Each structure stands twice: as structure tokens, then as C-alpha cells.
Amino acid sequence: MQRLAGRIAVVTGALGGIGLATARRLTAEGATVVLADLAEPEEGRRYADELDGLYLKADVTDEETVEALFRTAHDTYGTVDIAFNNAGISPPEDDSILQTGLDTWKRVQETNLTSVYLCCKHVIPYMRAQEKGSIINTASFVARMGAATSQISYTASKGGVLAMTRELGVQFAREGIRVNALSPGPVNTPLLRELFAEDPERAARRLVHAPMGRFAEADEIAAAVAFLASDDASYITAAEFLVDGGITGAYVTPL
């Protein structure tokens, strides 16, 4: 399918599991992708060359950097049609509220929530001028569930992404801009595999709650982003798009 032919997409956290899979999927559907991440330019350009796109090293917690990211994308290609605001962290020191320090709390909030605020703030003017655009913000299934194995700042940050997305989707709906939140369940990415390696018991407790008996693959999340970015989702805005394998719908897990 070429649902995104001729469109320009900016993907943050673009060299991670979900980000890279999405950059590849958007490219396969015809988009030109601007990849933004913290990796050095030499590494990033390898992926940009693979996708015939553009790599920009960017700390998305810094407002001047974010403004420059979208300005460069627009100046280079003349439009910004899709923004997948996906950068995020989940450090091991983000734990129960009783153990998580204030520095960790702030660092997770800055990366997971403030970065989404900044990306939306600086891409929306371009989309307003062209009277169209699709923004997809990465939230999480934890934004609607409590967990005894808490990641308190991560959970709070994703709840913030979800609430902010609803408000932006409503505010700009009549200007042709759709804003939706993608809420993945656990995904088989390097971050999750690291959790398995460092704390197999904690990881196993997560897997037992998955009705499908497995975690998502990054390509499955990327397919959802491509749908939300495309005209197939033209009447979807201010919505939470759950791709969680049924976790949030389960009272008990099937044997």
C-alpha cells in the first residue's frame, strides 16, 4: 500500500524498537521520514540512508532543538504531514513512589511528557498553515491501569500524554489536524528484553497477564501508527488507540 505517498513524517525516538519499525513502515507506505534521536549523526545517517530520509540528532526535551527539528524538516521538504512523537525512557530506578527519587521523576517526565508537549507545540503551526496533519503521541496501556509493580513516573507521564492528546485533538479538529494517542501494551523491544535479562521474575509477571500469551512485535505497533497517519483514519481524533493484545480488557487471563 502507498497510503502515505508524498507525505513527510517526523519520528522521534526513531532509532529505538518502535521508532525504527515505524520509520520503516511509513517509508514502505510512501512517506519520506525525518528520523530524530540522540545517536551521533554517523549512526543515524546509516538508517536515514537505508530509508532515503533525513537524520537529525535531537534532544527532544530541549525547546530550541525541537523548534529547529520541525523547522528543518519543513524547510527541507516544504511540509510536515505526520508527527510521531515517540521518544521515551523507562529507567530501572523509576519504581514505587516510595523508592523513586525526585531526579528520576523529573527526568522521566521531561523525556516522556514534556517532549511530547514541545513536539506538538512546534509542529502544529506548520499543520495549521497547511490545514492538515496527523499527530500520533506514544502513550501506553499503563495510562489506564494500575500496577502493583509500579513505574510511578512512567505511568504518570503516559497518563499526561493521553490527557494532553485528547485536548489537542478537540482543540484543532476543525483545522484539519488530527491528534491521537497510541497506547501499546508490552512490546518485544531491546528495552523489554533488557528487563527480562536483568529481572526475569518481574518480566514473567508481566507476560502472564497477556491474553495472547506473548508481547507485541514492534512491526505490529508500526502498523497502527501507519493507520493513524493515513486517510483511513480520517474521522479519528482525540482518541486513544489501544494495541495491547487485550490486556486492558482482561479480568482474568485465559489458560
N, C-alpha and C positions, 0 to 999 in steps of 0.2 A: 504494500500500500504506500501511496505517496500523499498522505493526508496533510503533510506539513511542507509541501513543496514551496520553495521560495521564502520560507519564514526564517527569522533569525531568533535563536534561543540562547539565553544566558543561563548557565548551570553553575551553581556554587557547590562547593564540596565535590568538584567534578572528577577528582581522581580517586575517590572512595568507591566502595562497592556499588551502592545505589546510584551515586552520581555518574560514575563511568558507564554503568549499564544503561542509564538513561541517555547520556550523551550519544552512545552508540545507537540506541533505538530511535532517538529523534533524527539523527543523521540518516538512518536507514529509511525513515519516512519522508525524507526530502529536505529537512531543515539544515541550516548552517548553524553550527554551535560554537559559542564562545565559552570556553572552559575556564573557570576561576577556582583557584585552590592556593594552598600555601607552599606547594612544592616549588623548587627552584625552576627557572624558565627552561633549562635544558631538559629536565624530566618532563615538564608539562608539554613542551613542544613536540615530544615524541608522540603523545596522544593526539595533539592537535593535528600533526601531520597525517596520522592514521585516518583521522576523520575529516581532513581537509577543512579544518576550522581554525580557531584562534585561541591561544592560551594566554591568560593574564594572571600573574601572581597577585593574589589579593587577600588581605586580611579583612574579612567582611565585618569585623567588629569596629573598624575604623571608618568614620563617615567620609573623610576625604577620599579614601581608597574606593569606597563603594560608589561615590559620585563619579569618580574617574572611570570605574569599571563600566558603568552604563553609558557614560558619555563616549568612551572609546568604542564600545560596541555600536552605538548609534552613528558615530562619525565614520566608522569603518564601513558599515553596511547600509546605513540610511534608515534603519528601522530597528526596533526591538519588539518582537511579537510575542515572545514567550519568556517568562522568568520562572525558573525552577529554583526556589530558594531553599536549598537542601543542606547547607553546611551545618554541622552539629558535632557535639562531643558527648561522650558518656564515660567520664573517668572513674576508676575504681574507688577513689576517695569520696565520690558522691554516693552516700549511703543513707542510713537512717538519719533523721533530723537530729538525733542525739549524738551522732558521730561526725556529721558533715560540718566542716569549718566554714566560716563566712567567706574566706577567699575562694574556696571551691564553689560555694553557692554563686558568688558573683561571676566567676569565670564561666560557669555553665550557662548562666542567664545571658551573659554577653554574647556567647557564641551561638546559643540555640534560639534566643528570643530577640535580643537587640539587633542581631544581624538581619533577621527577617524584617524587622521594623525598618532598618536602614535600606535594605534592598527594595522593599515596597515603596518607601518614600521617594527613592531616586529613580525608579523605573516608571512609576505611574505618570509623571509629567509627559514622558515620551508617548505613552499609550493614550493619554488624553488628547494629545495633539493629533494623533492618527485615528482616534476614535475607535480603537480596537486593541485587544490584547488579552492574554491569558496568563495569570499568575498562579503558580502552584507552590504552596508552602508546606514543607515537611513537618507534620505534627507526629503523632504516634497513638497507637491504641491505648497507651497508658494515660492519655489525656482524659479518658472516660472510665478508667478503672482504678481502684486502689490496689496496692500490692504490699503484702507483708514484708517482702524482700525489697525494701524501698530504695529508690534513687531519687531523693527528695527534690533536688534542684532540677534534674532532668524532667521529672514528672510535672513539676510546676511550670517549667519553661514550655513544655509541649501544650499544656493547658492554655498558656498565654498565646501561643501561636494559633490555636484553634479559635479562641475568642476574638483575637485581632482579625483573623481571616474572615470570620462572619461579618464583622463590622465593615471591613473594606469591601467585601462582596456586595453588601447592601448599598454602601455609600456611592460606589462607582458603577452600579449596574446599568444605569441609563446613559452612561457614556461609552458603552461598548466594551467595558473592561470586566472580565470575569476573574474572581479571586476565590480559589478553593484550597482546602487543606487536604493533604494526603496523609492518611493515618495507617502506616504499615504495622503489622504485627512483627514478631521477631523474624529477622532476615538472616540468611546464611551468608554473612559478610565476614571479612577479616576481623572486625570488631567483636562479633559474636563468637567466632572461632577462638579468639584470644580468651574470651570468658570461659569457654569450655576447657581450655588448656590451664588457665590459672585457678579456676574454681569449678571443677566438674560437677560437684554436688549442686551448686547453685544453678548451673546451666541445666542440669537434668530436671530440677524442679520446674523450670520454665517449659521444657519440652512436654512434660506430662499434661499440661493444660491445653495443648494444641489439638483440636478435634481431628485435624487431618493427620496427626501423628508425625508431622515434620514442620520445619520452618520454611518460610518463603525463600525463593531464589531471587536475586537482585533483578533478573530479567523480568520476573513477574511484576515487580513493583514498577519497573521502567515502562511496562506495557500500560499500566494505569496512568502514569504521567503522560504518555503519548495520547491516550484517550482524552484526558482532561485538557490537554493543549490544543486538541483538534476541534474542528467544527462539529464533530459527532457529539460533543458536549456543549453545544451552543446554548442550551437552556439550563445549564448547571452553573450556579454561582452561589457564594456564601455557604457552601456545603462542605461537609466532612465526608471524604471518600475513603471508607474503610477497606483495607486489603489485608485482612488479618487471619484468614483461614478459619473464621468462625469463633475466634477466641472470645470476643466480647459478647457473642450471642449464647455462650455455653453456660449452663448451670452446673452440669456435671460433664465430664469428658467421656465419650464413648470408649468402651473397652475394645 
